[in-house]
Amino acid sequence: MAFQMQVVPGHKNDLVWKFDKSGNYTIRSTEYSGPKGGNLFARNVVVVASETAIAKLMSDNEFIIKD
């Protein structure tokens, strides 16, 4: 998975992506931001699951979703 997005700090930045399979996904920056720029990544920050799995998780853990 690869995408490119120009963001403006302090503003809302939305990205919509349709995943083909469940799993954990990592986000990594490819922008050059200095010598340590290659370390700008976050592992497993996107978790994709089926609606059934999400419903079970929410039921088992009594999650409350707030808008």
RASUL-V482423 format. One record per residue. N is the residue number from 1. RES is the residue in three letters. PSI is psi in whole degrees, -180 to 180 (* if undefined). BURIAL is b if it has 16 or more other C-alpha atoms within 10 Angstrom, else e. Layout:
BEGIN
n=N res=RES psi=PSI burial=BURIAL
n=N res=RES psi=PSI burial=BURIAL
END
This chain:
BEGIN
n=1 res=MET psi=130 burial=e
n=2 res=ALA psi=141 burial=e
n=3 res=PHE psi=162 burial=e
n=4 res=GLN psi=137 burial=e
n=5 res=MET psi=128 burial=e
n=6 res=GLN psi=123 burial=e
n=7 res=VAL psi=154 burial=e
n=8 res=VAL psi=115 burial=e
n=9 res=PRO psi=139 burial=e
n=10 res=GLY psi=-1 burial=e
n=11 res=HIS psi=155 burial=e
n=12 res=LYS psi=131 burial=e
n=13 res=ASN psi=110 burial=e
n=14 res=ASP psi=145 burial=e
n=15 res=LEU psi=127 burial=e
n=16 res=VAL psi=129 burial=e
n=17 res=TRP psi=136 burial=e
n=18 res=LYS psi=119 burial=e
n=19 res=PHE psi=140 burial=e
n=20 res=ASP psi=-20 burial=e
n=21 res=LYS psi=156 burial=e
n=22 res=SER psi=157 burial=e
n=23 res=GLY psi=-179 burial=e
n=24 res=ASN psi=137 burial=e
n=25 res=TYR psi=148 burial=e
n=26 res=THR psi=143 burial=e
n=27 res=ILE psi=133 burial=e
n=28 res=ARG psi=137 burial=e
n=29 res=SER psi=137 burial=e
n=30 res=THR psi=5 burial=e
n=31 res=GLU psi=138 burial=e
n=32 res=TYR psi=124 burial=e
n=33 res=SER psi=33 burial=e
n=34 res=GLY psi=-179 burial=e
n=35 res=PRO psi=-30 burial=e
n=36 res=LYS psi=10 burial=e
n=37 res=GLY psi=-29 burial=e
n=38 res=GLY psi=-11 burial=e
n=39 res=ASN psi=5 burial=e
n=40 res=LEU psi=84 burial=e
n=41 res=PHE psi=155 burial=e
n=42 res=ALA psi=118 burial=e
n=43 res=ARG psi=139 burial=e
n=44 res=ASN psi=40 burial=e
n=45 res=VAL psi=-13 burial=e
n=46 res=VAL psi=120 burial=e
n=47 res=VAL psi=122 burial=e
n=48 res=VAL psi=127 burial=b
n=49 res=ALA psi=161 burial=e
n=50 res=SER psi=160 burial=e
n=51 res=GLU psi=-37 burial=e
n=52 res=THR psi=-44 burial=e
n=53 res=ALA psi=-40 burial=e
n=54 res=ILE psi=-44 burial=e
n=55 res=ALA psi=-42 burial=e
n=56 res=LYS psi=-45 burial=e
n=57 res=LEU psi=-45 burial=e
n=58 res=MET psi=-40 burial=e
n=59 res=SER psi=-46 burial=e
n=60 res=ASP psi=-33 burial=e
n=61 res=ASN psi=2 burial=e
n=62 res=GLU psi=49 burial=e
n=63 res=PHE psi=145 burial=e
n=64 res=ILE psi=123 burial=e
n=65 res=ILE psi=126 burial=e
n=66 res=LYS psi=140 burial=e
n=67 res=ASP psi=* burial=e
END
